[in-house]
Amino acid sequence: KFVQLHAASMVFQGNGFIFAGDSGCGKSTLAATLLAHGWQYLCDEFALIDADSLLLNPFPKALCIKAGSYPVIRKLGLPFARRRDYVKAFKGRVGYINPRDFETDRIGHPAPVRFIVFPTFKEDAAPSLTPIARADAATELYRCCFNKGALPAGALPTLTALVRKAECFRLVVGSPFETARLIESVCTPSPRQESQVNRPQIALQPRTVKRIDRVASRREVLKVGAKLAYVAPCVLMLTSQQAFAAASNPSGICSTATHTAGLCETDLDCCSRQCNLGVCQ
């Protein structure tokens, strides 16, 4: 089974990225921006974490772009599927981007989660990345989790193990190009970092890091336990069979959803009840 998060998920240079947040924080627009800059696409709405391997898995549905982000999409030169838009409940006018309109290697494969990012869009703001504590990241991920009770031990052990192996940031989303360059920079060590790694004088550094990590992990457990006491559980389930069925239709176009003009987003507020992918049912 998967732990299912409300997040966009992408891959860059083999590194899995989770962009988690509430509706309206710009996850789909950010995913489209990174897709236009050569990233591999997993999903714009879900992050599926294998509870055993902790790998980030693909769920390549069509990207759903709200009307407010149309200028960004036009600037990126991304075409909408069928060259039209639609009216969707609770979201208004939206357009869809089919990930299969790009090269075949642009749909990513399961990847380890290296970075967890919580984006916020601020108009006319300069993009910025701010590191956050792993305890805060685990709390935010738990709040974004759709199926907290899907596993026998719950989702918290999986999320705790996930943040221990990832770097966690808050992101202020600015212009598309600058934001993409900023996010990509965390995957590329600076010359100073590379020189420090190659210098033999820092042999004592690993021992210090281990001691700090051990103390930090204890604090994180206490913080997570205290904060998550106020988070209500969610009951939405998504099995691996359903995820595989949905992944087999990555364009998001459902032939049975005739009364929705053939479009099926396969997300939480899908207006089709005749989708045969197993999610809407």
N, C-alpha and C positions, 0 to 999 in steps of 0.2 A: 504494500500500500504506500501511497504518497501522503506526505504532509503538504497541504495545499495553502498557498499564501496569496493574498491579494497584492500582486506585484507584477511588474514587467520583468522579463528575464532575457538576458542577452549573453553572448559569448564573444570575447575579444582575445586573440592570441592564446586560445585554450583556457582562458580564465572565465569562470562563470560569474556573472553579475546579477544581483537581485536589486531591483528598484521598487521598493515597497512603499505603499501609502494609500490613503483614502481616494475615492473617486474625485476627479477634478484636480489632482495634484500634478497632472501632466505626464503620467506614465506612458500612455500610448504615443503622444507627440515626441517624447524623449526616445522611445523605442524606434519610431520612424526616423528620427534624426540620426541615430546611431546606425540604423540599417542603411541609410543613404551614405554614411561614411565608411561602409565596408564591414560593419560588424555582422556576426551571425545571429539570426533571429530564433528565439525559442517561443516567446509569447509576449503579448502586450497586456495581459490581464491576470495571468496565473504564473506562479512559480511552483513547480512540482518537485518536491524534495523526496528522493527515495529514502525511506526510513532506515534502511540497512546500509546502503553505500554512501548516503549523504550527497549523491550526485544530483545536479540540477538537470531535469529532463525537459524535452521539447513538448510543446502543445501549440503548434504553429497555426492558430486560427487567424482569420483576417484581422488586420489592425483596424480598430474603430476610432475614427478621428472626428471630434466635435467641430462644429462650424467655427468656433473661436480660434481654432488652430489652422484653418484653411490657409491663411497667408504664409505661415511657416512651411506648410507642405508644398505650396506653390513655389516658394523660394528654393526649396530643396529639389524641385523638379520631379516629385513623386506623383505618378498617375493614380487616380482613383479607379477601382474596379468598375467596369462597364461605363466609365466616364459619367457618372451621375452620383447623386447623394440620395439619402433616405431620411424619413422621419421616424425616430425611435422613441419609445416611451421613456420619460424621465431624462432623456438626453437631448431631445430636440432633433435638429437636422445634423446628420452625420454622414461621413463618407468612409469607404472601406478601401484598404490597401491590401492587395493579394501578395503575400510573400513569395509566391511562385512566379510572379512577374520578374523576379530577379534571377541571378544565376543559381543553379542548383545547389552550389556549395554555400549559399547564404542562409540556409536553414540548418541550424546547429545540431550537434549530437550531444548526448549527456556529458556534462562537464563538472568538475569540482567547483564549489562556490568559494571564490577567493575574495570577493568584495560584496558588501551589503551597503546599499545606499538608500537614503530616505530623501527624495527630491521635493522641492517646493518651488513653484514658479512665481517669480516676482518681476513684474513688467519693468523694463528699462534698468534692471539690476545687473551688475557685473557677476558672472558665474563664480562660485566659490565652493570649495570642499572643506568641511570642518570635521576632524576626527571626533568620534564619540565613544564612550565606554561600551564595552561589550554587554554589560548588564542592561544599559539603556536600549541597545540594539535588540537584545533578546526580548525585552518587554514590548518593544514596538512590533516585532515580528509576531509575538503571541497575539497581540491585539489584531493583527492583520490576518491571522490564521482562520480559514474557513471551517476546518474539520478538527477542532481541538480534541474531540473524543474519538477519533477514528482508530487510534492505536490503543492497545490494552493499557499502556502506561501513560497515555495522553501524548500531546505534541511537545510538551516542554522539554523532555530529555533530548529529543531530536534537535530542537531549536538551540538548546544550550550547547550541544556538541557542534552544531553548525557555526555559531558565532565564535567558538574557540579557534576555529581554523580560518577565520576570515578577518579582513580589515573592514571597519565600519565607519561610515561617514554620513553627514548631512550635506545635501547639495542644494545650492541656490541656482536654479536654471536661468541662464541668460540667453544670449544669442546662440542659435544652433551650432554654428561653427566653433565658437569659443568654448561652449559647453562640452562639445565632443572632444576637443583637444585637451581640455582640462581633465576629463575623466580618463582619457587614454594615457595621460601623463603618470597616473598612479601605477600603471603596469610597467613603466620604463624607469629603472633606477637612475638617479642623477649621477654624474661623474664623481661627485664627492662620495656618494654611497658606494659606488663600485670600488673606489680607491680604498675605502675603509674595509671593505670585504676582503681585498687582496693583501692587506697589510698584516704581517704576522704578529705585530705588537699587541693586538687586541685579543690575545688568547684568553684573558680573564673575562671577557664580555659575556660569553654564554652562561657562565655561572651566575652572574648578576641578573641576567634576563630571566633565568629559571626561577630565581628567588622572587623577583618582582611578579612574575606570572602566577606563582603559587599563591602569593598574598592577594593578588588581584582577583583570582578565581574564587577565593573564599568570600570576598566582598561582593562579587557578582552574584553568587548564590543567594546571599542574604538580601541583596537589593531586589533580585528577580522575585524571590518568595514574597517579599513585602508588597511589591507593586502589583503582582499578578493576583493577589487576593481579591482585588476589586474588579477583575476582568471576567465578564460573563462568558461561559462556554458557548460554542456554536456547534450545530449538528450536521452541517452539510458534509456529505461523503463524496469521495471520488475514488473509484477503484482503478487499478492499473488497466483492467479490461476497458473501462470507459475512456481512460486517457488514450489508449492505443486506438480505439475506434475514432475518437475525435481527431487524433493526429493523422489518421488516414485521409482526412478531408481538410487539409490545411488551408484551403481557400476560404472556408467558412460558408461555401455555397451549398445549400441543401436542396436536393431535387424534390423532396416531398413537401417543402414549406411553400406551397403555391400561393397561399394568401398573404405571404410576406414578400412577394416579388422574387422568390427564389433565394432570399438571403437568410442565413441563420448564423447568428454570432456565436452560438454555443457558450454564452456567458450567463451570469446570474439573472439578468432581466430579459432573457430571450423571449420574444413575443410569440414564438412558434411552439405549439404543443405537439406537433407531428414530426419533430426531428427524430430521426432514427439513430442518432449517434449515442444515445443512452444518457446524455447529460440533462437535456431539457425534460425528458420523461421522468 
